[in-house]
Amino acid sequence: MIAKLRGSLDSTGIDWIIIDVAGVGYHCFCSSKTLSLMPEPGGDVSLVIETHVREDHIHLYGFHSAEEKECYKLLTSVQGVGSKVGLAILSVLTPQLLHQAILGQDKATITQANGVGPKVAQRIITELKDKVGNLAFSAPAGGVGNVLATEVGSFDGSAASDALSALENLGYRRADALIVVNKVMVETNNQATVEQLIRQALMELAR
């Protein structure tokens, strides 16, 4: 069973790369986020690998981090979510954003992925809401900080939902708005008003 590959980048495609390891080329399917982190051909590559063995094929799926791999394994454990859909979701959502979308019961964020409709998104939330809390994430590199340790409730009918809608109406991407609203909720112990959430979220988004 192949669990990790380290070598040089041979070539890439829409959803795959070939890694040259001591003269042997390994074809790995990847999310677009992992592909975006790849160097120019000939550059060094190290990927965490999930190996799928079937009667008619052996497929390798490559991930830039252990967190991405664990999210992929969780997603593909959901009925109706195969490898293609799992990678599609991880192509638009980082593991951290997926974690927050599931805990926040945010179907709209999950349906940004190709091939994911509301029913599949709801199934992902229902089946994984009690499992994603066990995932551990390294701190993100950007400016909003790591707000993933505290679980959030549903946004439906809450101040956070209203703030999220307001930020979207102002032109911000839902995924970006979600992460900053979540951060403010954690910092204020879920006590912030809609006005406070919007004001502080705008400050975070302006950084």
C-alpha positions as CSV (number, residue, x, y, z in Angstrom):
1,M,0.0,0.0,0.0
2,I,1.5,3.3,-1.1
3,A,1.0,6.0,1.7
4,K,3.5,8.7,0.5
5,L,5.4,9.7,-2.6
6,R,8.4,12.0,-2.9
7,G,10.1,12.7,-6.2
8,S,10.2,15.2,-9.0
9,L,7.2,16.5,-10.9
10,D,7.0,15.0,-14.4
11,S,3.8,16.5,-15.7
12,T,0.3,17.6,-14.8
13,G,-3.2,17.5,-16.2
14,I,-6.6,18.9,-15.2
15,D,-7.0,16.6,-12.2
16,W,-3.7,14.6,-12.1
17,I,0.0,14.7,-11.8
18,I,2.8,12.3,-12.6
19,I,5.6,12.1,-10.0
20,D,8.9,10.6,-11.1
21,V,10.3,8.5,-8.2
22,A,13.7,7.0,-9.1
23,G,12.6,6.7,-12.7
24,V,9.2,5.3,-12.1
25,G,6.2,7.6,-12.9
26,Y,3.3,7.5,-10.5
27,H,0.0,8.9,-11.8
28,C,-2.0,10.6,-8.9
29,F,-5.4,12.2,-9.0
30,C,-5.4,15.5,-7.1
31,S,-7.7,18.4,-6.1
32,S,-7.2,21.6,-7.9
33,K,-5.9,23.2,-4.7
34,T,-3.2,20.6,-4.4
35,L,-2.4,21.0,-8.1
36,S,-2.0,24.8,-7.6
37,L,0.7,24.1,-5.0
38,M,2.8,22.1,-7.5
39,P,6.2,23.4,-8.7
40,E,7.3,23.6,-12.3
41,P,8.1,20.3,-14.0
42,G,11.3,18.9,-12.5
43,G,10.7,20.5,-9.1
44,D,10.5,18.5,-5.9
45,V,7.1,17.0,-4.9
46,S,6.0,15.3,-1.7
47,L,2.4,14.0,-1.5
48,V,0.4,12.0,1.1
49,I,-1.3,9.2,-0.8
50,E,-4.5,7.3,-0.6
51,T,-4.4,4.0,-2.6
52,H,-7.6,2.5,-4.0
53,V,-7.3,-1.1,-5.2
54,R,-10.1,-2.5,-7.3
55,E,-10.3,-5.7,-9.4
56,D,-9.8,-3.7,-12.6
57,H,-7.5,-0.9,-11.5
58,I,-5.2,0.7,-8.9
59,H,-5.7,4.4,-8.4
60,L,-3.6,6.8,-6.4
61,Y,-5.0,10.0,-4.9
62,G,-2.5,12.6,-3.8
63,F,-2.9,15.3,-1.2
64,H,-0.7,18.2,-0.1
65,S,-1.4,17.6,3.6
66,A,-2.6,14.9,6.0
67,E,-5.6,17.1,6.7
68,E,-6.7,17.1,3.1
69,K,-6.4,13.3,2.9
70,E,-8.4,12.8,6.1
71,C,-11.2,15.1,4.7
72,Y,-11.2,13.1,1.5
73,K,-11.6,9.8,3.4
74,L,-14.5,11.3,5.4
75,L,-16.2,12.7,2.4
76,T,-16.0,9.4,0.4
77,S,-17.4,7.6,3.4
78,V,-20.7,9.4,2.7
79,Q,-23.2,7.6,0.6
80,G,-23.2,9.0,-3.0
81,V,-19.9,10.8,-2.6
82,G,-17.2,9.1,-4.7
83,S,-13.6,10.0,-5.4
84,K,-14.5,12.5,-8.2
85,V,-17.0,14.4,-6.0
86,G,-14.7,14.2,-3.0
87,L,-11.9,15.9,-5.0
88,A,-14.3,18.4,-6.4
89,I,-15.3,19.5,-2.9
90,L,-11.6,19.8,-1.9
91,S,-10.9,21.7,-5.1
92,V,-13.1,24.6,-3.8
93,L,-12.9,24.2,0.0
94,T,-9.8,23.9,2.2
95,P,-10.1,21.3,5.0
96,Q,-10.7,24.2,7.4
97,L,-13.5,25.7,5.4
98,L,-15.1,22.3,4.9
99,H,-14.9,21.7,8.6
100,Q,-16.7,25.0,9.3
101,A,-19.3,24.5,6.7
102,I,-20.2,21.1,8.1
103,L,-20.4,22.3,11.7
104,G,-22.3,25.5,10.6
105,Q,-24.7,23.3,8.6
106,D,-23.9,25.5,5.6
107,K,-25.2,23.7,2.5
108,A,-24.6,26.6,0.2
109,T,-20.9,26.6,0.7
110,I,-20.6,22.9,0.0
111,T,-22.7,23.1,-3.1
112,Q,-20.1,25.4,-4.7
113,A,-18.3,22.2,-5.7
114,N,-19.1,20.7,-9.2
115,G,-21.6,17.8,-9.0
116,V,-22.8,18.6,-5.4
117,G,-26.4,19.5,-5.1
118,P,-28.4,20.4,-1.9
119,K,-29.3,16.8,-1.2
120,V,-25.8,15.6,-1.3
121,A,-24.6,18.6,0.7
122,Q,-27.2,17.8,3.4
123,R,-26.1,14.2,3.5
124,I,-22.5,15.2,4.0
125,I,-23.5,17.5,6.9
126,T,-25.8,14.9,8.5
127,E,-23.3,12.0,8.3
128,L,-20.1,14.0,9.1
129,K,-21.2,16.5,11.7
130,D,-20.3,14.2,14.6
131,K,-17.0,13.1,12.9
132,V,-15.3,16.3,11.8
133,G,-14.8,17.4,15.4
134,N,-12.1,14.8,15.8
135,L,-10.0,16.3,13.0
136,A,-6.9,18.3,14.0
137,F,-5.8,21.2,11.8
138,S,-2.5,23.1,11.7
139,A,-2.9,26.8,12.0
140,P,-3.7,28.6,8.7
141,A,-1.1,30.9,7.3
142,G,-3.4,33.8,6.6
143,G,-4.6,36.7,8.7
144,V,-7.8,35.3,10.3
145,G,-6.2,32.8,12.6
146,N,-7.2,29.4,13.7
147,V,-10.8,29.5,14.8
148,L,-11.6,25.8,14.3
149,A,-11.3,24.6,17.8
150,T,-14.8,25.8,18.8
151,E,-17.8,24.2,17.2
152,V,-20.5,26.5,15.9
153,G,-24.2,25.9,15.7
154,S,-26.5,26.2,12.7
155,F,-26.6,29.7,11.1
156,D,-30.3,29.3,10.3
157,G,-32.2,32.3,11.8
158,S,-29.2,33.6,13.8
159,A,-27.3,36.8,13.9
160,A,-24.5,35.0,12.1
161,S,-26.8,34.1,9.3
162,D,-27.9,37.7,8.9
163,A,-24.3,38.9,8.9
164,L,-23.3,36.3,6.4
165,S,-26.0,37.3,4.0
166,A,-25.1,41.0,4.4
167,L,-21.4,40.3,3.6
168,E,-22.4,38.3,0.5
169,N,-24.6,41.2,-0.6
170,L,-21.6,43.5,-0.3
171,G,-19.8,41.2,-2.8
172,Y,-17.7,39.0,-0.5
173,R,-17.4,35.3,-1.3
174,R,-19.5,33.1,1.0
175,A,-16.5,31.0,2.0
176,D,-14.4,34.1,3.0
177,A,-17.4,35.6,4.8
178,L,-18.0,32.4,6.7
179,I,-14.5,32.1,8.1
180,V,-14.4,35.7,9.5
181,V,-18.0,35.6,10.9
182,N,-17.1,32.3,12.6
183,K,-14.0,33.9,14.0
184,V,-15.9,36.8,15.4
185,M,-18.5,34.4,16.9
186,V,-15.8,32.6,18.7
187,E,-14.1,35.7,20.0
188,T,-17.4,37.1,21.3
189,N,-18.6,33.8,22.8
190,N,-21.5,33.9,20.3
191,Q,-22.8,37.1,21.9
192,A,-22.2,39.6,19.1
193,T,-25.1,41.4,17.5
194,V,-25.6,41.4,13.7
195,E,-24.1,45.0,13.6
196,Q,-21.1,43.9,15.6
197,L,-20.5,40.8,13.5
198,I,-20.7,42.8,10.3
199,R,-18.4,45.6,11.6
200,Q,-15.7,43.3,12.9
201,A,-16.0,40.9,9.9
202,L,-15.4,43.8,7.6
203,M,-12.3,44.8,9.6
204,E,-11.0,41.2,9.2
205,L,-11.7,41.1,5.5
206,A,-9.9,44.4,5.0
207,R,-6.6,43.1,6.4
